[in-house]
């Protein structure tokens, strides 16, 4: 175990790795503080800048950006009542009231320190669970991998935007998109009306279109954002230690909740923060303060949503299954550099996962320092006019799409998916399941066909293996339980009438 950590520490002998960590943290704060952007869009925008980077530097920068964007989302929420990320909504419930009471600095201090604690504790859990999980997964056969991919998709569909039907629809769109290109086994073109499609839809332009360009269209539609007066800041560096000591169980409980919710594909930081907030309120000795300026409320939300960052990285590194939309985007970044995430990653490229572990721990003091020292400046980022942000995001997206192959085809793909993403979001259809299904689609299809080929077409191969049968049973339950819940609600509604 110590030898493995030394692999990660050794990577920091290259000063560019540390530069990447600091740069990612800085950019993440800026992205997180701007309402409407968030870590998924931030990571997607940064991928084009990593094309010529060393893979280790690239992934360290993107992971730091991911974590810092979750940190930064609370800043604009506390000061402006406008959370930079969806996961910071629960933080705003108590952070903004504290700001109105003249305790802005205290609220920011608690949010930033809580975020650091969440990252630190959850990284310990990540290091403890990801390695054994990856070693166990090395024994998976095609039937188990098929069942695992199906489980990931079932969880994604059931946890999307509170609507299983819309999540399943989005998942279906992603799976359909995954079939574009040459068949990996027969070489027959599928839905490929031009040679540019033979290699499938390019992932980075699809990401840039769905997340970045669709957001640009919403910014244009929304017009200029109104100016919100910043709150005066005081006490950001003088919060007594006893305040944090009293919340030690909040930190531990919220870190555990955030990590294990983050592991579930599609659940994400928002669900982690809401669950943690609700649980903490139930166990609090002062539940009446929640929503009015509770320190525990801020700590619960921020600890959990940042702990979910490590949680979402666990299935990515150990199994090759993204735990969130942001980690799905990271799969694209790794594949660009020729790195295949999954069980073999720890054997073929051990410097990647172990450097991620070490970088998450090292990022804690760096991000806390940057957050505390620059909090008053991060809040001003939210005042940048929307038209300017839209122009910057659109420019980076189109240039990044072009740079992926130095041709116009990816640009057309990005523009097309920008419009598709805008329409889907207007219809309240989530985008995350599309990306997750697009990434998992090849794994699902390839292992299905391999398993059937090994069994000479006998479909019982999926239930004769205890492992694949168990995974398929869990997948079926994750599909059925939300459907049963919806059915019960309809019955209750019918009886009420």
C-alpha positions in Angstrom: 0.0 0.0 0.0 2.8 2.4 0.9 4.6 1.5 -2.4 1.5 2.4 -4.3 1.2 5.8 -2.6 4.9 6.4 -3.4 4.0 5.9 -7.1 1.6 8.8 -6.8 3.9 11.0 -4.8 6.7 10.3 -7.3 4.6 11.8 -10.1 4.8 15.2 -8.3 8.6 15.1 -8.8 7.5 16.6 -12.2 6.7 20.2 -11.4 4.1 20.3 -14.2 1.9 17.9 -12.2 1.8 20.4 -9.3 1.2 23.3 -11.8 -1.7 21.3 -13.3 -3.2 20.8 -9.8 -3.0 24.5 -8.9 -4.3 25.6 -12.3 -7.2 23.1 -12.1 -8.1 24.3 -8.7 -8.0 28.0 -9.8 -10.1 27.4 -12.9 -12.5 25.2 -10.9 -13.2 28.0 -8.5 -14.0 30.4 -11.4 -16.2 27.8 -13.1 -18.0 26.9 -9.9 -18.7 30.5 -8.9 -20.5 31.3 -12.1 -24.1 30.2 -11.8 -25.2 27.8 -14.6 -21.8 26.4 -15.5 -20.6 23.7 -13.0 -18.0 20.9 -13.0 -19.4 19.0 -16.0 -19.2 21.9 -18.4 -15.9 23.1 -16.9 -14.2 19.7 -17.5 -15.7 19.5 -21.0 -14.3 22.9 -21.8 -10.8 22.1 -20.5 -10.4 18.8 -22.4 -9.2 20.5 -25.6 -6.5 22.2 -23.6 -5.1 18.8 -22.5 -4.5 17.3 -26.0 -0.8 17.9 -25.9 -0.4 17.3 -22.1 1.1 14.4 -20.4 -1.8 12.1 -19.3 -0.9 12.4 -15.6 -0.8 16.2 -15.7 -4.1 16.2 -17.7 -6.1 14.0 -15.3 -4.7 15.7 -12.2 -5.8 19.1 -13.6 -9.2 17.8 -14.5 -9.8 16.1 -11.1 -8.7 19.3 -9.3 -11.0 21.3 -11.5 -13.9 18.9 -10.7 -13.3 19.2 -6.9 -12.8 22.9 -6.9 -15.9 23.6 -9.0 -17.9 21.7 -6.3 -16.2 23.9 -3.8 -16.8 27.1 -5.7 -20.5 26.6 -6.2 -21.2 27.5 -2.6 -19.5 30.9 -2.8 -22.0 32.6 -5.1 -24.8 30.8 -3.3 -23.7 32.2 0.1 -23.0 35.8 -1.1 -25.6 36.2 -3.9 -28.3 33.5 -3.1 -27.4 32.2 -6.6 -25.6 28.8 -6.2 -23.0 28.2 -8.9 -23.8 24.4 -9.0 -26.9 22.4 -8.3 -25.1 20.6 -5.5 -24.7 23.9 -3.6 -28.5 24.6 -3.5 -28.8 23.1 0.0 -25.8 25.2 1.1 -27.6 28.3 0.0 -30.5 27.6 2.3 -28.4 28.4 5.4 -25.5 30.2 3.8 -27.4 33.2 2.4 -29.4 33.8 5.6 -26.1 33.9 7.5 -24.8 36.3 5.0 -27.8 38.5 5.5 -27.0 38.4 9.3 -23.5 39.8 8.7 -21.8 36.4 9.0 -20.7 36.0 5.4 -17.1 35.2 6.3 -18.1 32.6 8.8 -20.4 30.9 6.3 -17.7 30.9 3.7 -15.1 29.6 6.1 -17.4 26.7 7.2 -18.3 25.8 3.6 -14.6 25.7 2.4 -13.3 23.8 5.4 -16.2 21.4 5.2 -15.4 20.8 1.5 -11.8 20.0 2.4 -12.8 17.6 5.1 -15.2 15.9 2.7 -12.6 15.4 0.0 -9.9 14.2 2.5 -12.1 11.6 4.2 -13.7 10.3 1.0 -10.3 9.9 -0.6 -9.3 7.6 2.2 -12.5 5.6 1.4 -11.6 5.7 -2.3 -8.1 4.4 -1.7 -9.5 1.7 0.5 -12.2 0.4 -1.8 -11.1 1.1 -5.4 -8.0 -1.1 -5.4 -9.7 -4.2 -4.0 -12.7 -3.6 -6.2 -10.5 -3.4 -9.3 -8.6 -6.6 -8.3 -11.9 -8.4 -7.8 -13.2 -7.1 -11.2 -10.2 -8.7 -13.0 -12.0 -12.0 -12.6 -15.1 -10.7 -14.5 -16.0 -12.4 -17.7 -18.0 -11.0 -20.6 -21.3 -12.0 -19.0 -20.4 -10.2 -15.7 -19.2 -7.1 -17.6 -22.5 -7.0 -19.6 -24.5 -7.2 -16.3 -22.3 -4.5 -14.8 -22.9 -2.2 -17.7 -26.6 -2.9 -17.6 -26.6 -2.2 -13.8 -24.9 1.2 -14.4 -27.5 2.1 -17.0 -30.4 1.0 -14.8 -29.2 3.2 -11.9 -28.7 6.1 -14.3 -32.2 6.0 -15.6 -33.8 5.7 -12.2 -31.9 8.5 -10.6 -32.3 11.1 -13.4 -34.2 14.3 -12.6 -36.7 12.5 -10.5 -38.3 10.9 -13.5 -37.5 7.3 -14.4 -39.3 7.6 -17.8 -37.3 10.6 -18.8 -34.1 9.0 -17.6 -34.8 5.9 -19.6 -35.6 7.9 -22.7 -32.3 9.8 -22.3 -30.5 6.5 -21.8 -32.1 5.1 -25.0 -30.9 8.1 -27.0 -27.4 7.5 -25.7 -27.5 3.8 -26.6 -28.8 4.7 -30.1 -25.9 7.1 -30.6 -23.4 4.5 -29.4 -24.4 2.3 -32.4 -23.1 4.8 -34.9 -19.9 3.7 -36.7 -18.4 0.5 -37.9 -19.5 -2.7 -36.2 -16.5 -3.7 -34.0 -16.9 -7.4 -34.9 -18.2 -7.4 -38.5 -16.9 -4.1 -39.8 -20.3 -3.2 -41.3 -21.1 0.5 -41.2 -24.1 1.4 -39.0 -25.9 4.7 -39.5 -22.8 6.0 -41.2 -23.7 7.9 -44.3 -20.2 9.4 -44.6 -16.7 8.0 -43.8 -16.4 10.6 -41.0 -18.9 8.6 -39.0 -17.1 5.3 -39.4 -15.2 5.7 -36.0 -18.5 6.7 -34.3 -19.6 10.0 -32.9 -16.6 11.9 -31.5 -17.1 12.1 -27.8 -15.5 15.5 -27.0 -17.6 17.4 -29.6 -20.7 15.7 -28.4 -19.9 16.7 -24.8 -19.1 20.3 -25.8 -22.3 20.5 -27.7 -24.7 18.9 -25.2 -23.3 20.7 -22.1 -21.5 23.9 -23.3 -23.3 25.1 -26.4 -26.7 24.2 -25.1 -25.9 26.4 -22.0 -24.8 29.2 -24.4 -28.2 29.1 -26.0 -29.9 29.3 -22.6 -27.6 32.3 -21.7 -28.6 34.0 -24.9 -32.3 33.3 -24.2 -32.0 34.6 -20.7 -30.4 37.9 -21.6 -28.3 39.9 -19.3 -28.3 38.8 -15.6 -29.4 41.4 -13.0 -26.7 42.9 -10.8 -26.8 41.5 -7.2 -25.1 43.5 -4.5 -22.3 41.6 -2.8 -22.5 41.2 0.9 -19.8 42.6 3.1 -17.3 40.0 4.3 -16.0 39.6 7.8 -14.7 36.7 10.0 -13.6 34.5 7.2 -10.3 33.6 9.0 -11.4 33.7 12.6 -13.9 30.9 13.1 -13.1 29.2 16.4 -11.9 25.6 16.3 -14.7 24.6 18.8 -17.3 25.4 16.1 -15.8 22.6 13.9 -15.2 20.2 16.8 -18.9 20.3 17.7 -19.7 19.2 14.1 -17.2 16.3 14.0 -20.0 13.7 13.7 -21.6 15.8 11.0 -18.4 15.8 9.0 -17.9 12.0 9.4 -21.6 11.1 8.6 -21.8 13.5 5.6 -18.5 12.2 4.2 -19.8 8.6 4.3 -23.1 9.6 2.8 -21.4 11.7 0.0 -19.0 9.0 -0.9 -21.4 6.1 -1.1 -24.1 8.2 -2.9 -21.3 9.3 -5.3 -20.4 5.7 -6.1 -24.0 5.1 -7.5 -23.9 5.9 -11.2 -26.2 8.9 -11.9 -26.9 9.9 -8.3 -24.4 12.7 -8.1 -23.4 15.5 -5.7 -26.9 17.1 -5.6 -28.6 14.0 -4.2 -25.7 13.5 -1.8 -26.0 17.0 -0.4 -29.8 16.8 -0.1 -29.7 13.4 1.7 -26.9 14.6 4.0 -28.8 17.8 4.8 -32.0 15.9 5.6 -30.2 13.4 7.8 -28.2 16.0 9.6 -31.4 18.0 10.3 -33.0 14.9 11.8 -30.1 14.2 14.1 -29.5 17.9 15.0 -30.1 19.3 18.5 -31.2 22.6 16.9 -33.3 21.6 13.8 -35.2 24.8 14.1 -32.1 26.7 12.8 -32.0 24.9 9.5 -33.0 27.2 6.7 -32.4 30.2 8.9 -28.6 30.1 9.2 -27.5 26.7 10.6 -23.8 26.0 10.6 -24.6 22.3 10.6 -26.7 22.7 7.4 -23.8 24.3 5.5 -21.3 21.6 6.8 -23.6 18.7 5.9 -24.3 19.9 2.4 -20.7 20.9 1.5 -19.0 17.9 3.1 -21.3 15.5 1.2 -21.3 17.1 -2.2 -17.5 17.2 -2.2 -17.2 13.7 -0.8 -19.2 12.6 -3.8 -16.4 13.6 -6.1 -14.2 10.8 -4.8 -17.2 8.5 -4.8 -17.9 9.1 -8.4 -14.3 8.3 -9.3 -14.4 4.9 -7.6 -16.5 3.1 -10.3 -14.6 5.0 -13.0 -11.1 3.9 -11.9 -12.0 0.4 -10.7 -14.6 -0.7 -13.2 -14.5 1.7 -16.1 -18.0 2.9 -15.4 -18.5 6.6 -14.8 -20.2 7.5 -11.6 -21.5 10.9 -12.9 -21.7 13.0 -16.0 -18.4 14.7 -15.1 -16.6 11.4 -14.7 -18.1 10.3 -18.0 -16.4 13.3 -19.6 -13.2 12.3 -17.9 -13.4 8.9 -19.6 -13.2 10.8 -22.9 -10.2 12.7 -21.6 -8.4 9.5 -20.6 -9.2 7.8 -23.9 -7.8 10.7 -25.9 -4.5 10.0 -24.1 -4.7 6.2 -24.8 -5.6 5.3 -21.3 -8.5 2.8 -20.7 -10.1 3.1 -17.3 -11.2 -0.1 -15.6 -9.7 -3.0 -13.7 -6.6 -3.2 -15.9 -5.8 0.5 -15.2 -4.1 -0.4 -11.9 -1.8 -2.9 -13.7 -1.1 -1.1 -17.0 -1.1 2.6 -15.9 -0.8 2.5 -12.0 0.6 6.1 -12.1 -2.9 7.4 -13.1 -5.1 6.1 -10.2 -2.4 6.5 -7.5 -1.6 10.0 -8.6 -5.3 10.8 -8.5 -5.4 9.6 -4.9 -2.4 11.6 -3.8 -3.5 14.7 -5.8 -6.9 14.7 -4.0 -5.2 14.7 -0.6 -2.7 17.4 -1.7 -5.5 19.5 -3.2 -7.1 19.9 0.2 -4.7 22.5 1.7 -4.2 24.1 -1.7 -7.9 24.5 -2.4 -8.7 25.7 1.2 -6.0 28.3 0.9 -7.1 29.5 -2.5 -10.7 29.5 -1.4 -10.1 31.4 1.8 -7.7 33.9 0.3 -9.7 34.6 -2.8 -13.3 34.2 -1.6 -14.2 37.9 -2.1 -12.8 37.8 -5.7 -14.6 34.5 -6.6 -17.9 36.2 -5.7 -17.2 38.9 -8.3 -16.9 36.3 -11.0 -20.7 35.8 -10.8 -21.1 39.5 -11.8 -19.6 38.9 -15.3 -22.3 39.7 -17.9 -23.9 36.6 -19.4 -23.3 37.7 -23.0 -19.6 37.8 -22.3 -19.6 34.4 -20.6 -21.7 33.0 -23.5 -19.2 34.3 -26.1 -16.2 32.8 -24.2 -17.9 29.4 -23.7 -19.0 29.2 -27.4 -15.5 30.2 -28.6 -13.7 27.6 -26.4 -16.2 24.9 -27.4 -15.9 25.5 -31.2 -12.1 25.8 -31.1 -11.9 22.8 -28.9 -14.1 20.7 -31.2 -12.0 21.8 -34.3 -8.7 21.0 -32.5 -9.8 17.4 -31.7 -9.1 16.4 -35.4 -8.2 19.7 -37.1 -11.2 19.4 -39.3 -14.7 20.9 -39.5 -16.6 17.7 -38.9 -16.3 17.8 -35.1 -17.5 21.4 -35.2 -20.6 20.5 -37.1 -21.2 17.7 -34.5 -20.8 20.1 -31.6 -23.2 22.6 -33.2 -25.7 19.9 -33.9 -25.6 18.5 -30.4 -25.7 22.0 -29.0 -29.2 22.4 -30.6 -30.2 18.9 -29.5 -29.1 19.5 -25.9 -31.1 22.8 -25.8 -34.2 21.1 -27.1 -33.8 18.2 -24.6 -33.3 20.5 -21.7 -36.4 22.5 -22.7 -38.3 19.2 -22.6 -36.7 18.6 -19.1 -34.9 15.5 -20.4 -31.6 15.0 -18.5 -28.3 15.0 -20.5 -26.2 13.0 -18.1 -27.8 9.6 -19.0 -27.1 10.3 -22.6 -23.4 10.6 -22.0 -23.3 7.7 -19.6 -25.1 5.5 -22.1 -22.9 6.7 -25.0 -19.9 5.7 -23.0 -21.3 2.4 -21.7 -23.0 1.4 -24.9 -19.9 -0.2 -26.5 -19.1 -2.1 -23.3 -22.7 -3.4 -23.1 -22.9 -4.5 -26.7 -19.4 -6.0 -27.0 -19.7 -8.1 -23.9 -23.2 -9.3 -24.8 -22.0 -10.6 -28.1 -18.8 -12.1 -26.6 -20.8 -13.9 -23.9 -23.3 -15.3 -26.4 -20.5 -16.3 -28.7 -18.7 -18.2 -25.9 -22.0 -19.9 -25.0 -23.0 -20.7 -28.6 -26.0 -18.5 -28.3 -27.3 -19.9 -25.0 -28.7 -16.9 -23.1 -28.7 -18.8 -19.8 -25.0 -17.9 -19.5 -26.1 -14.7 -17.9 -27.9 -16.5 -15.0 -25.8 -19.6 -14.5 -22.9 -17.4 -13.3 -23.7 -16.3 -9.7 -21.9 -12.9 -10.2 -23.7 -11.9 -13.4 -27.0 -13.2 -12.0 -26.6 -11.1 -8.9 -25.8 -8.0 -10.9 -28.7 -8.5 -13.2 -31.0 -9.0 -10.3 -29.9 -5.7 -8.8 -30.3 -4.0 -12.1 -33.9 -5.3 -12.4 -34.7 -4.1 -8.9 -33.3 -0.6 -9.7 -35.7 -0.5 -12.7 -38.7 -2.0 -10.9 -38.6 -0.2 -7.5 -39.0 3.4 -8.9 -41.8 2.0 -11.2 -43.6 0.4 -8.2 -43.3 3.7 -6.4 -44.9 5.6 -9.2 -47.6 3.0 -9.5 -48.4 3.3 -5.7 -48.7 7.1 -6.0 -51.2 6.7 -8.9 -53.2 4.3 -6.8 -53.2 6.6 -3.8 -54.2 9.5 -6.1 -57.0 7.5 -7.6 -58.3 6.5 -4.1 -58.1 10.2 -2.9 -60.5 11.2 -5.8 
